Amino acid sequence: MSLLVGSFLGAVTGLVAWLAFDVSLLGAFAIYLGCALGLGLLPLVRLAFVDMDQIRDEGTPART
């Protein structure tokens, strides 16, 4: 989901930069890729720094 959101925001940002701020086409594409991959990889970065036991404990009900 975050890859789709990042791709959409990157496309809008790249188009605005290209059309309104006279950024080159290659620069606008770099903005698009930066937003798409940057936001798309945030969940993976979060998983890299979070303890997996903590994630498992949040999803399982308490045992009695």
C-alpha positions as CSV (number, residue, x, y, z in Angstrom):
1,M,0.0,0.0,0.0
2,S,2.8,2.4,0.9
3,L,4.4,1.8,-2.5
4,L,1.2,2.9,-4.3
5,V,0.8,6.0,-2.1
6,G,4.5,6.9,-2.6
7,S,4.1,6.3,-6.4
8,F,1.1,8.6,-6.6
9,L,2.7,11.3,-4.5
10,G,5.9,11.0,-6.4
11,A,4.1,11.3,-9.7
12,V,2.2,14.4,-8.6
13,T,5.3,16.0,-7.1
14,G,7.4,15.2,-10.2
15,L,4.8,16.6,-12.6
16,V,4.4,19.8,-10.5
17,A,8.1,20.2,-10.4
18,W,8.5,19.6,-14.1
19,L,5.6,21.8,-15.2
20,A,5.6,24.6,-12.7
21,F,9.2,24.9,-11.4
22,D,11.0,24.2,-14.7
23,V,12.9,21.1,-13.4
24,S,14.3,18.9,-16.1
25,L,12.5,15.7,-17.1
26,L,15.3,13.6,-15.6
27,G,15.1,15.6,-12.4
28,A,11.4,15.1,-12.2
29,F,11.8,11.4,-12.7
30,A,14.4,11.3,-10.0
31,I,11.9,13.0,-7.7
32,Y,9.3,10.4,-8.6
33,L,11.6,7.5,-7.9
34,G,12.8,9.0,-4.7
35,C,9.2,9.5,-3.3
36,A,8.0,6.1,-4.6
37,L,10.9,4.1,-3.3
38,G,11.4,6.1,-0.2
39,L,7.8,5.8,1.0
40,G,7.5,2.3,-0.4
41,L,10.4,1.0,1.7
42,L,9.4,2.6,5.0
43,P,7.5,-0.5,6.2
44,L,10.6,-2.7,5.5
45,V,12.8,-0.2,7.3
46,R,10.5,-0.4,10.3
47,L,10.6,-4.1,10.3
48,A,14.4,-4.1,10.3
49,F,14.5,-2.1,13.5
50,V,11.6,-3.6,15.5
51,D,12.0,-6.7,17.6
52,M,10.0,-9.5,16.1
53,D,8.9,-10.8,19.5
54,Q,7.2,-7.4,20.1
55,I,5.3,-7.7,16.8
56,R,4.2,-11.3,17.6
57,D,3.0,-10.3,21.1
58,E,0.8,-7.5,19.7
59,G,-1.1,-9.8,17.4
60,T,-1.7,-12.7,19.8
61,P,-4.4,-12.8,22.4
62,A,-3.4,-13.1,26.1
63,R,-3.3,-16.6,27.4
64,T,-5.0,-17.5,30.7
